[in-house]
Amino acid sequence: MDDIARTNGVNSSSLVRALAVWGPGILVMLADTDAGNVVTAAQGGAQWGYRLLGPILLLIPMLYLVQELTVRLGVYTGRGHAELIRERYGLGWALVAVAGLAAAAIGSLVTEFTGVAGIGELFGLSRSVTLPMAAVAILAIVGTGSYRRVERAAILIGLFELAFFVVAWAARPSIGQITSDAVRLPFGDRAFLYMVAAIIGATFNPWMVFYQQSATVDKRLQPGDLGHARADTAIGAVLTQCLTGAVLIAGAATFAYGAEPKALDSVGDISAALTPALGAFAGKVVFGAGVLGASMVAAIVASLALAWGVGEIAGYKRTLELHPFAAGWFYAVYAVCVVGAAFAVWTAADIVWLNIAAQVVNAFLMPLVVGFLVALAACALPEPYRLRGPRLAITVGVCAVVSALGIVGGIIGLM
């Protein structure tokens, strides 16, 4: 026990040890409530009232189930996700997995910088100002040469997302209407199924799996830390879905059952409509802080996940414990992702449908990511800790149902 405590730089105090271990779960979940998630939830509330609130909350157990497997794999194997796939199934399958990661991470990065640009424009700031500032800040945070400093800075930024609870409260939702909508789910409607697929994709970002497993390894968590790491992941799973639910509630109260129009073309449109109850300036500040925090932390996590994933199959040094010149390729991949996404948004329009489509792409990628994860948990872990028996059957069943719903909803919605 003392050896484990020393490994993590803490004493035997449970509280101090928990504070040292906690971080990857909460951080990856705060990143999950990103700009694309916010836009998708607001649009879902505008179009369908509170009907999607139930599905959002029902996804909490599966979100925890999936991310807990990444923690277990990281703790007991000491390998990142792509590295473990390569070790078990060969380079070809590892390349397929990282290709899916790249598609999801790049799409997510574009939506994050779209959020940054949209918030800047709320305050009259040009993209030529806000995007370079955001990119430089993200590069500076990660270039510190310390995983713990990056984690703490990112979590601090992500806590601005708590502002979404204030926005939901200010929208004054009707409890009676929430209850009524909860039992009226139009699964026969193609547009509703497409939005369900988007919600599923917004919840299960492929880069979350890669990030949390690599972060667990980079943080050098040990088997004795598993309990704290699970709690970290569970709290994060509840928090991210409640934040998403808060945005949906605000969107439903304001657009579906309020006086505001339901057509949303930008983050600015969403902010302007959601926040008048707080006052024009205060509303912009509160909502802007939430979206900016979500966008920044998700950009950090998504780009780090890709840099780790590529490094795990390319074999270059890949740790935040080394300064940029000591792990040049790792930081170079990270920087290219950040700068490239910022440049892409600088030249493009801020379109809501693009954010929603990016989440549907995540839903299509979900079987690939979850399939590898479950297979690794069933064969790569030490025998006593493998996923097997009833738990394996339940995990496979739940993942199959949710994955099928996401894919079918996405396909039907496009027809």
ZALUM-335485 format. One record per residue (C-alpha): residue in three letters; x, y, z. Coordinates in steps of 0.001 Angstrom, whole numbers, plus 524288, in hexadecimal, padded with zeros to 5 digits. Example, Ala and Ser with C-alpha at 12.3 -4.5 7.8 and 13.67 -1.06 7.14 Angstrom:
<atoms>
+------+-------+-------+-------+
: rest :     u :     v :     w :
+------+-------+-------+-------+
:  ala : 8300C : 7EE6C : 81E78 :
:  ser : 83566 : 7FBDC : 81BE4 :
+------+-------+-------+-------+
</atoms>
This chain:
<atoms>
+------+-------+-------+-------+
: rest :     u :     v :     w :
+------+-------+-------+-------+
:  met : 80000 : 80000 : 80000 :
:  asp : 80AFD : 80964 : 8035A :
:  asp : 81182 : 80643 : 7F66C :
:  ile : 8052E : 809CE : 7EF1D :
:  ala : 803DD : 8167E : 7F6AB :
:  arg : 811F7 : 81A1C : 7F3AF :
:  thr : 80FF8 : 816DA : 7E55A :
:  asn : 805A6 : 82164 : 7E49A :
:  gly : 80CF2 : 82B55 : 7ECCC :
:  val : 8034A : 82B70 : 7F814 :
:  asn : 802D5 : 82674 : 8060F :
:  ser : 7F9B6 : 81C00 : 80B4B :
:  ser : 7EEAF : 82599 : 80DC4 :
:  ser : 7E305 : 8211F : 805C5 :
:  leu : 7DEC6 : 82EFF : 802A2 :
:  val : 7EC24 : 83371 : 7FE21 :
:  arg : 7EDE6 : 8270E : 7F665 :
:  ala : 7E0A3 : 828B1 : 7EFE9 :
:  leu : 7E3FE : 83693 : 7EBFC :
:  ala : 7F09A : 831A5 : 7E5E2 :
:  val : 7E9ED : 82697 : 7DE6E :
:  trp : 7DDBA : 82DCF : 7DA25 :
:  gly : 7DE2D : 835C9 : 7CDB8 :
:  pro : 7DDFA : 82DC5 : 7C11F :
:  gly : 7CFBE : 829B6 : 7C2DF :
:  ile : 7CA5C : 83715 : 7C63C :
:  leu : 7D2CE : 83D99 : 7BBDF :
:  val : 7CEBE : 834A3 : 7B0D0 :
:  met : 7C06D : 83620 : 7B4B6 :
:  leu : 7C162 : 844FE : 7B536 :
:  ala : 7C742 : 8441A : 7A7A3 :
:  asp : 7BBA1 : 83BC8 : 7A385 :
:  thr : 7B290 : 8475A : 7A605 :
:  asp : 7B921 : 84EA5 : 79AE8 :
:  ala : 7B447 : 858E5 : 79156 :
:  gly : 7AE75 : 84E8A : 78866 :
:  asn : 7A761 : 84877 : 793EA :
:  val : 7A20D : 855BD : 79813 :
:  val : 79D17 : 858FE : 78A6E :
:  thr : 79722 : 84B6C : 788D2 :
:  ala : 79040 : 84BFF : 79605 :
:  ala : 78B0F : 859C5 : 79392 :
:  gln : 78608 : 855F5 : 7861E :
:  gly : 7802A : 84975 : 78BA3 :
:  gly : 778DC : 8514E : 795ED :
:  ala : 7745C : 85B29 : 78BCC :
:  gln : 76EE5 : 850AE : 782C3 :
:  trp : 769FA : 8466E : 78C46 :
:  gly : 767D6 : 84D31 : 7993D :
:  tyr : 76BF2 : 844D7 : 7A4DF :
:  arg : 76A26 : 837C4 : 79DDD :
:  leu : 778CF : 83548 : 79CAC :
:  leu : 77B71 : 837C5 : 7AB1A :
:  gly : 77833 : 829B2 : 7AEBF :
:  pro : 78172 : 823AC : 7A4AA :
:  ile : 78C4E : 82CEF : 7A8F7 :
:  leu : 78B2F : 8289B : 7B723 :
:  leu : 78962 : 81A45 : 7B3A7 :
:  leu : 796A8 : 81A7C : 7ACE9 :
:  ile : 79DB7 : 81D2D : 7B9D4 :
:  pro : 79F8B : 80EC7 : 7BDC0 :
:  met : 7A4D7 : 80AF1 : 7B06A :
:  leu : 7ADDE : 816B5 : 7AFFF :
:  tyr : 7B388 : 8128F : 7BD0A :
:  leu : 7B427 : 80454 : 7B8B8 :
:  val : 7BC15 : 807BC : 7AC90 :
:  gln : 7C56B : 81147 : 7B2EB :
:  glu : 7C7B2 : 8088E : 7BEC9 :
:  leu : 7CCFB : 7FE33 : 7B592 :
:  thr : 7D71E : 807D4 : 7B084 :
:  val : 7DB8D : 80A69 : 7BE80 :
:  arg : 7DC99 : 7FBE7 : 7C172 :
:  leu : 7E449 : 7F963 : 7B509 :
:  gly : 7ED86 : 804B2 : 7B7AE :
:  val : 7EFD9 : 800D0 : 7C5CF :
:  tyr : 7F224 : 7F246 : 7C3AD :
:  thr : 7F934 : 7F254 : 7B67F :
:  gly : 800CD : 7FF1D : 7B6ED :
:  arg : 7FD9A : 800E0 : 7A876 :
:  gly : 7F62A : 80B42 : 7A112 :
:  his : 7EA4C : 80729 : 7990D :
:  ala : 7F0AA : 8073E : 78B83 :
:  glu : 7FD00 : 800E8 : 790DA :
:  leu : 7F516 : 7F5E9 : 796CE :
:  ile : 7ED80 : 7F3BC : 78A2F :
:  arg : 7FA47 : 7F2E8 : 7829B :
:  glu : 80005 : 7E989 : 78C83 :
:  arg : 7F434 : 7E08A : 78C5D :
:  tyr : 7EED7 : 7E18E : 77E7F :
:  gly : 7F9D4 : 7E6F6 : 77619 :
:  leu : 7FD6F : 7F3A6 : 76F6F :
:  gly : 7F274 : 7F302 : 7656F :
:  trp : 7E78B : 7F348 : 76F82 :
:  ala : 7EED4 : 7FD95 : 7775C :
:  leu : 7EF29 : 8063A : 76B3E :
:  val : 7E08F : 80440 : 7694F :
:  ala : 7DE02 : 80815 : 77773 :
:  val : 7E69A : 81434 : 7769A :
:  ala : 7E03F : 81812 : 769A6 :
:  gly : 7D325 : 81827 : 770A9 :
:  leu : 7D944 : 81FEB : 77BAE :
:  ala : 7DEB7 : 829CA : 771F9 :
:  ala : 7D17C : 82BB0 : 76B67 :
:  ala : 7CAC7 : 82E02 : 77873 :
:  ala : 7D582 : 83694 : 77E2E :
:  ile : 7D6CB : 83F4B : 77244 :
:  gly : 7C80B : 840EA : 7713A :
:  ser : 7C76F : 8441F : 77FA4 :
:  leu : 7D294 : 84DEB : 77ED9 :
:  val : 7CBB2 : 85534 : 773F2 :
:  thr : 7BF47 : 85637 : 77C26 :
:  glu : 7C71E : 85AD7 : 78801 :
:  phe : 7CD47 : 86614 : 78094 :
:  thr : 7BFFB : 86906 : 77AB6 :
:  gly : 7BB4D : 86AE6 : 788AE :
:  val : 7C6DB : 873B2 : 78BDC :
:  ala : 7C454 : 87BF8 : 77FC8 :
:  gly : 7B5CD : 87CE8 : 782B0 :
:  ile : 7B7F8 : 8818E : 7909A :
:  gly : 7C20D : 88B7C : 78C19 :
:  glu : 7B871 : 890EC : 78240 :
:  leu : 7AE63 : 892AF : 78D2C :
:  phe : 7B790 : 89CD0 : 792FF :
:  gly : 7BB36 : 8A2F8 : 7860C :
:  leu : 7C856 : 89C0E : 784C0 :
:  ser : 7CCD9 : 89770 : 77770 :
:  arg : 7D0D1 : 88967 : 7750F :
:  ser : 7DDFE : 88EC4 : 77111 :
:  val : 7DFA7 : 89270 : 77F70 :
:  thr : 7D8C7 : 887A5 : 786FE :
:  leu : 7DD72 : 87BB6 : 77F78 :
:  pro : 7EC18 : 87EB1 : 78054 :
:  met : 7EA7A : 8823A : 78EB5 :
:  ala : 7E382 : 8755C : 79189 :
:  ala : 7ED6E : 86D68 : 789D1 :
:  val : 7F8F2 : 873CB : 790CA :
:  ala : 7F293 : 871AB : 79E18 :
:  ile : 7F00B : 86344 : 79B34 :
:  leu : 7FDF2 : 86133 : 79660 :
:  ala : 80399 : 86835 : 7A22D :
:  ile : 7FBC4 : 8602B : 7ABF4 :
:  val : 8003A : 85340 : 7A61E :
:  gly : 80E55 : 85785 : 7A43F :
:  thr : 81123 : 85868 : 7B2DD :
:  gly : 817C3 : 84B13 : 7B38D :
:  ser : 80F08 : 845F8 : 7BE7C :
:  tyr : 802CE : 83D93 : 7BD6F :
:  arg : 7FDBB : 84268 : 7CA89 :
:  arg : 7FEE4 : 850C4 : 7C6BF :
:  val : 7F7CE : 84E3F : 7B9E6 :
:  glu : 7ED1D : 846AB : 7C0E1 :
:  arg : 7EAE6 : 850F4 : 7CB63 :
:  ala : 7EAC7 : 85C38 : 7C1BE :
:  ala : 7E139 : 8551B : 7B8CD :
:  ile : 7D805 : 85180 : 7C3F1 :
:  leu : 7D821 : 85F8D : 7C8D7 :
:  ile : 7D459 : 86443 : 7BB46 :
:  gly : 7CA11 : 859A7 : 7BA01 :
:  leu : 7C35F : 85D87 : 7C6BF :
:  phe : 7BE19 : 8697A : 7BFB5 :
:  glu : 7B478 : 85FD7 : 7B9C4 :
:  leu : 7AD09 : 86022 : 7C6AF :
:  ala : 7A76F : 86CBF : 7C143 :
:  phe : 79E0D : 86450 : 7B95A :
:  phe : 796B0 : 86106 : 7C5E1 :
:  val : 7947A : 86F90 : 7C7F5 :
:  val : 78F78 : 870ED : 7B9F9 :
:  ala : 785EB : 86598 : 7BBEB :
:  trp : 780D6 : 86B42 : 7C8BA :
:  ala : 77EF6 : 878BE : 7C29A :
:  ala : 776DB : 872C5 : 7B796 :
:  arg : 76C5E : 86EE7 : 7C1AA :
:  pro : 768C3 : 86177 : 7BC27 :
:  ser : 75B70 : 85B81 : 7BECB :
:  ile : 75C3F : 84F2C : 7C719 :
:  gly : 74EEA : 84B06 : 7C211 :
:  gln : 75347 : 84C51 : 7B3F0 :
:  ile : 75FD6 : 844C5 : 7B6C7 :
:  thr : 757C6 : 839A3 : 7BC82 :
:  ser : 74E66 : 839D1 : 7B10F :
:  asp : 7592E : 83993 : 7A6DB :
:  ala : 76051 : 82E7E : 7ADC9 :
:  val : 755AF : 824C1 : 7A9FD :
:  arg : 7538F : 829AE : 79C15 :
:  leu : 75F39 : 82556 : 7940D :
:  pro : 75C72 : 8257E : 7854E :
:  phe : 76585 : 81A78 : 78123 :
:  gly : 75DDB : 81967 : 77475 :
:  asp : 7629A : 826DB : 77042 :
:  arg : 76F0D : 826D5 : 76806 :
:  ala : 77359 : 8343F : 76CA1 :
:  phe : 77209 : 82FF1 : 77ACA :
:  leu : 77A0B : 823A6 : 7785C :
:  tyr : 78497 : 82BD5 : 771DF :
:  met : 78536 : 8348C : 77DD3 :
:  val : 785EC : 8288C : 786AE :
:  ala : 7918A : 823F2 : 77E8D :
:  ala : 797D6 : 83156 : 78046 :
:  ile : 795BD : 830C3 : 78F01 :
:  ile : 79BF2 : 82337 : 78F81 :
:  gly : 7A773 : 827DF : 78770 :
:  ala : 7A8F2 : 833F8 : 78FE6 :
:  thr : 7A97C : 82B4C : 79BFC :
:  phe : 7B314 : 82116 : 796DF :
:  asn : 7BE38 : 82850 : 7904D :
:  pro : 7C882 : 81E61 : 78BA3 :
:  trp : 7D3A3 : 826F0 : 79072 :
:  met : 7CE9A : 82575 : 79E5E :
:  val : 7D2B5 : 8172A : 79EA2 :
:  phe : 7E046 : 819F2 : 7993E :
:  tyr : 7E25A : 825B0 : 7A21D :
:  gln : 7DE5D : 81FB6 : 7AF16 :
:  gln : 7E60F : 8132A : 7AD26 :
:  ser : 7F25E : 81A98 : 7A901 :
:  ala : 7F097 : 82490 : 7B3F2 :
:  thr : 7EF6C : 8197D : 7BDD8 :
:  val : 7FC48 : 81407 : 7B8DE :
:  asp : 802F7 : 8214E : 7B83F :
:  lys : 7FEB3 : 8240E : 7C632 :
:  arg : 8043D : 816CF : 7CA3F :
:  leu : 7F840 : 81275 : 7D1BD :
:  gln : 7F989 : 80554 : 7D893 :
:  pro : 7EFB4 : 7FA7E : 7DBD8 :
:  gly : 7EDF8 : 80034 : 7E971 :
:  asp : 7E8F9 : 80CBD : 7E31D :
:  leu : 7DE07 : 80610 : 7DBA5 :
:  gly : 7D367 : 8093A : 7E596 :
:  his : 7D668 : 817C7 : 7E54D :
:  ala : 7D798 : 81791 : 7D67C :
:  arg : 7CA3D : 8112B : 7D562 :
:  ala : 7C43A : 81B7F : 7DE38 :
:  asp : 7CAB3 : 8260B : 7D60B :
:  thr : 7C4AD : 82015 : 7C9C9 :
:  ala : 7B72E : 81E28 : 7CFE4 :
:  ile : 7B635 : 82C31 : 7D4B6 :
:  gly : 7BAC4 : 83100 : 7C77C :
:  ala : 7B095 : 828CB : 7C050 :
:  val : 7A586 : 82E3D : 7C897 :
:  leu : 7AAAE : 83C1B : 7C761 :
:  thr : 7AC0E : 83C42 : 7B898 :
:  gln : 79E74 : 836C2 : 7B616 :
:  cys : 7984F : 84024 : 7BFD5 :
:  leu : 79F3D : 84B7D : 7B91E :
:  thr : 79A2B : 846C6 : 7ABF7 :
:  gly : 78CA8 : 84564 : 7B1DD :
:  ala : 78D7D : 85342 : 7B720 :
:  val : 7903F : 858A6 : 7A98D :
:  leu : 78511 : 850A8 : 7A3D3 :
:  ile : 77BC9 : 85571 : 7AE72 :
:  ala : 77F8B : 86388 : 7ABB1 :
:  gly : 77DD3 : 86154 : 79D18 :
:  ala : 77081 : 85B04 : 79ED1 :
:  ala : 76B67 : 86560 : 7A83C :
:  thr : 7701B : 87072 : 79F8F :
:  phe : 76DB2 : 86B7E : 791D1 :
:  ala : 763BD : 86069 : 79204 :
:  tyr : 75AE5 : 8663D : 79C82 :
:  gly : 75F55 : 8745B : 79C6B :
:  ala : 75E49 : 87FFF : 79372 :
:  glu : 76B6E : 87E8E : 78CC1 :
:  pro : 76C5B : 8794D : 77EB6 :
:  lys : 770B4 : 86B33 : 77D3A :
:  ala : 77A60 : 86DA5 : 77226 :
:  leu : 7884D : 86DF6 : 7775E :
:  asp : 79380 : 8717D : 76E5C :
:  ser : 79EC4 : 873DC : 777C9 :
:  val : 7A399 : 8733C : 785C7 :
:  gly : 7A07E : 881AE : 7865D :
:  asp : 79233 : 87F22 : 78309 :
:  ile : 7915B : 8751B : 78DF4 :
:  ser : 79784 : 87E41 : 797D7 :
:  ala : 78F2B : 889DB : 79413 :
:  ala : 782BB : 881EC : 795B6 :
:  leu : 7865E : 87A2B : 7A1DF :
:  thr : 78B83 : 884EC : 7AA8E :
:  pro : 7823C : 890C1 : 7AAB7 :
:  ala : 77CE6 : 88CE6 : 7B816 :
:  leu : 78A77 : 88F54 : 7BD89 :
:  gly : 78BB5 : 89C8C : 7B715 :
:  ala : 79207 : 89F50 : 7AA01 :
:  phe : 7A016 : 8A0CF : 7AE8F :
:  ala : 79FB4 : 89751 : 7BA0F :
:  gly : 79918 : 88D3A : 7B180 :
:  lys : 7A3A5 : 88E1C : 7A735 :
:  val : 7AE3E : 88D0E : 7B183 :
:  val : 7A823 : 88129 : 7B835 :
:  phe : 7A50F : 879AD : 7ABBF :
:  gly : 7B1BA : 87DF9 : 7A55E :
:  ala : 7B9BF : 87918 : 7B0DF :
:  gly : 7B31C : 86BE1 : 7B013 :
:  val : 7B514 : 86A0A : 7A174 :
:  leu : 7C2EA : 86F6F : 7A1AF :
:  gly : 7C6B6 : 8667C : 7ACF6 :
:  ala : 7C097 : 85ACF : 7A619 :
:  ser : 7C729 : 85DE7 : 79928 :
:  met : 7D4AA : 86026 : 79ED8 :
:  val : 7D506 : 853F7 : 7A766 :
:  ala : 7CF8F : 84B66 : 79C6F :
:  ala : 7D9A8 : 850B1 : 792DD :
:  ile : 7E46D : 84D12 : 79C73 :
:  val : 7DF22 : 83F61 : 79EF6 :
:  ala : 7DBCB : 83C04 : 790C7 :
:  ser : 7E8F3 : 84071 : 78B65 :
:  leu : 7F070 : 839A5 : 79655 :
:  ala : 7E8D3 : 82D21 : 793C2 :
:  leu : 7ECCB : 82D92 : 78576 :
:  ala : 7FB0D : 830B2 : 78885 :
:  trp : 7FB70 : 8255B : 79234 :
:  gly : 7F48F : 81C12 : 788C8 :
:  val : 7FD95 : 81F14 : 77D63 :
:  gly : 8096C : 81DE3 : 78649 :
:  glu : 80510 : 810A6 : 78B3D :
:  ile : 805A9 : 80AC5 : 77D9B :
:  ala : 810F1 : 81319 : 7786E :
:  gly : 81978 : 81093 : 78446 :
:  tyr : 81DE9 : 81E70 : 78754 :
:  lys : 81F1F : 823C0 : 7952B :
:  arg : 8119B : 8276B : 799F7 :
:  thr : 81059 : 82D17 : 7A77F :
:  leu : 80CFF : 83A2D : 7AD67 :
:  glu : 817EF : 83810 : 7B734 :
:  leu : 821E0 : 83BF4 : 7ACC9 :
:  his : 823BA : 849BA : 7A7AA :
:  pro : 82099 : 84C49 : 7993E :
:  phe : 82EA4 : 84AEF : 7944F :
:  ala : 83020 : 83DD6 : 79B3C :
:  ala : 823E1 : 8381F : 794E2 :
:  gly : 823AC : 83FB1 : 78831 :
:  trp : 81AB0 : 8371A : 78015 :
:  phe : 8108D : 83608 : 78AD8 :
:  tyr : 80F8B : 844B7 : 78C91 :
:  ala : 81078 : 846F3 : 77DDD :
:  val : 80492 : 83E68 : 77B24 :
:  tyr : 7FD4F : 8455C : 785FD :
:  ala : 800F6 : 852D3 : 780AB :
:  val : 7FD3E : 84F6F : 772AA :
:  cys : 7EFCE : 84AF3 : 7773C :
:  val : 7ED5F : 8576E : 77EEB :
:  val : 7F290 : 8610C : 774F1 :
:  gly : 7EC4B : 859E8 : 7697A :
:  ala : 7DED2 : 859CC : 76FCD :
:  ala : 7DFDD : 8682F : 7737C :
:  phe : 7E38B : 86B9A : 7657C :
:  ala : 7D84F : 86373 : 75FE9 :
:  val : 7CE63 : 86A96 : 76859 :
:  trp : 7D488 : 877BB : 764FA :
:  thr : 7D103 : 8752F : 756B6 :
:  ala : 7C38F : 86F02 : 758E7 :
:  ala : 7B5E3 : 872CC : 75D5A :
:  asp : 7B030 : 86FBF : 76AB8 :
:  ile : 7A573 : 86603 : 76725 :
:  val : 79D20 : 85EB0 : 77101 :
:  trp : 79A44 : 85326 : 7680F :
:  leu : 7A8DC : 85093 : 766B0 :
:  asn : 7AA16 : 84EFA : 77576 :
:  ile : 79EAE : 84578 : 775D3 :
:  ala : 7A3DA : 83DB3 : 76A2E :
:  ala : 7B0F5 : 83C3D : 7712E :
:  gln : 7A9F9 : 835BD : 77C97 :
:  val : 7A2F5 : 82C4B : 77366 :
:  val : 7B03E : 82872 : 76DB9 :
:  asn : 7B461 : 824F6 : 77BA0 :
:  ala : 7A86C : 81C24 : 77CA2 :
:  phe : 7ACA3 : 8150C : 77025 :
:  leu : 7BA56 : 81322 : 775D9 :
:  met : 7B539 : 80E14 : 782D9 :
:  pro : 7B4C8 : 7FF67 : 77F68 :
:  leu : 7C31C : 7FFDB : 77B30 :
:  val : 7C7C1 : 8068F : 78792 :
:  val : 7BF4C : 7FF2F : 79142 :
:  gly : 7C1BA : 7F257 : 78A40 :
:  phe : 7D06F : 7F36A : 78C0E :
:  leu : 7CEA6 : 7F7E0 : 79A17 :
:  val : 7C60F : 7EC64 : 79E01 :
:  ala : 7CED1 : 7E2A4 : 796D6 :
:  leu : 7DADC : 7E7C9 : 79DE1 :
:  ala : 7D3FC : 7E790 : 7AB0A :
:  ala : 7D05E : 7D952 : 7A89D :
:  cys : 7DDFF : 7D49F : 7A4D0 :
:  ala : 7E8E2 : 7DE67 : 7A821 :
:  leu : 7E670 : 7E025 : 7B6A5 :
:  pro : 7EC1D : 7D6F0 : 7C0F5 :
:  glu : 7E308 : 7CB56 : 7C2DD :
:  pro : 7DC64 : 7CFDE : 7CF96 :
:  tyr : 7D8EF : 7DD2E : 7C9DB :
:  arg : 7D425 : 7D97B : 7BC5B :
:  leu : 7C6A1 : 7DCC5 : 7B772 :
:  arg : 7BF8E : 7CFC4 : 7B747 :
:  gly : 7B345 : 7C860 : 7BAD6 :
:  pro : 7A6A3 : 7CFFB : 7BD4B :
:  arg : 7ADA7 : 7DD14 : 7BD79 :
:  leu : 7B365 : 7DA72 : 7B004 :
:  ala : 7A610 : 7D688 : 7AAD0 :
:  ile : 79F89 : 7E29D : 7B08D :
:  thr : 7AA3E : 7EB92 : 7AB6E :
:  val : 7A993 : 7E5E2 : 79DBE :
:  gly : 79AB4 : 7E67C : 79DC4 :
:  val : 799C0 : 7F498 : 7A25B :
:  cys : 7A478 : 7F93C : 79924 :
:  ala : 79E3F : 7F20C : 78DB5 :
:  val : 790DC : 7F807 : 7901C :
:  val : 795EA : 805EE : 79199 :
:  ser : 79F21 : 80496 : 785FA :
:  ala : 7942E : 7FF37 : 77D7A :
:  leu : 78B18 : 80A49 : 78183 :
:  gly : 79579 : 81447 : 77E08 :
:  ile : 79861 : 80E58 : 770C8 :
:  val : 78A31 : 80BC9 : 76D0B :
:  gly : 7862B : 81968 : 77188 :
:  gly : 79130 : 81FA8 : 769E1 :
:  ile : 78E32 : 8181E : 75D68 :
:  ile : 77F76 : 81A16 : 75E17 :
:  gly : 7813E : 8288B : 76109 :
:  leu : 78970 : 82A1D : 754B7 :
:  met : 77F9C : 82328 : 74BEC :
+------+-------+-------+-------+
</atoms>
